[in-house]
Amino acid sequence: MSLRFITQNFGWKIGSLGLSVLLWFAIVGEPEMLTSRAVPVLYKNVPSDLLVTGDVQDTIRVELRGPSGKLSASSLSDVVTVLDLSDVGGPGERTFTISSSNLNLPETVTFLRAIPSQLRVRLARMLRKEVPVQIHFTGMLPKGYQLTGQQVTPDRLPVAGSEERVLVITGVETDAIDLSGVTQSAEFHVNTFVADPRVHLESSPIVTVKITVEQTGKN
């Protein structure tokens, strides 16, 4: 190798070498830290006829180690715990031990442990059925008037949830319709309500209630 080759563009070569050294120190020389962070729990490939039920765990706390720059809130903002339910054959309980394979961690970040270290997932069979709509009235018509007819459309609504919960649902109820001051037939558009928070409506919750009010002739 000739001296001329070494000295040619010597300034550029020294500058490139210095920049490489600085980058090496910036990456390798970055202090390693530990952190603890709450991350969401996501369930994927849940069979269409099953649902996750019971006390569903929506977050867990994980302990991580890595370069300080990789452990910032912004670097870890997309980290989630993913539980794959694709091999679940039916209702029952399934235990998952949390490991690094469940986490989408940035490069150079190491998973240490999770709290809790295991998650037990309870799966129930999904059930759908239609139940009657029950009209809820409050207050009393003014003296001299009486309710002679009532109609709700639709009169049945579809609900869905775990089999054990849906089986005991006998109907959904409308929001209260106040009859105080009503002196003629009227139409109301009201919401319906499912008493069990783990059972949901599978259609619009709004129904139309028509009432017929007539005078009794007695004041």
Buried (B, 14 or more C-beta within 10 A) or exposed (E): EEEEEEEEEEEEEEEEEEEEEEEEEEEEEBEEBEBEBEBEBEBEEBBEEBBBBEEEBEEBEBBBBBBEBBBEEEBBEEBEBBBBBEEBEEBEEBEBEBEBEBBEBBEBBEBEEBEEEEBEBBBBBBBEEEBEBBBBBEEEBBEEBEBEEEEBEBEBBBBBBBBEBBEEBEBBBBBEBEBEEBEEEEEBEBEBEBEEEBBEBEEEBEBEBEBEBBEEEEE
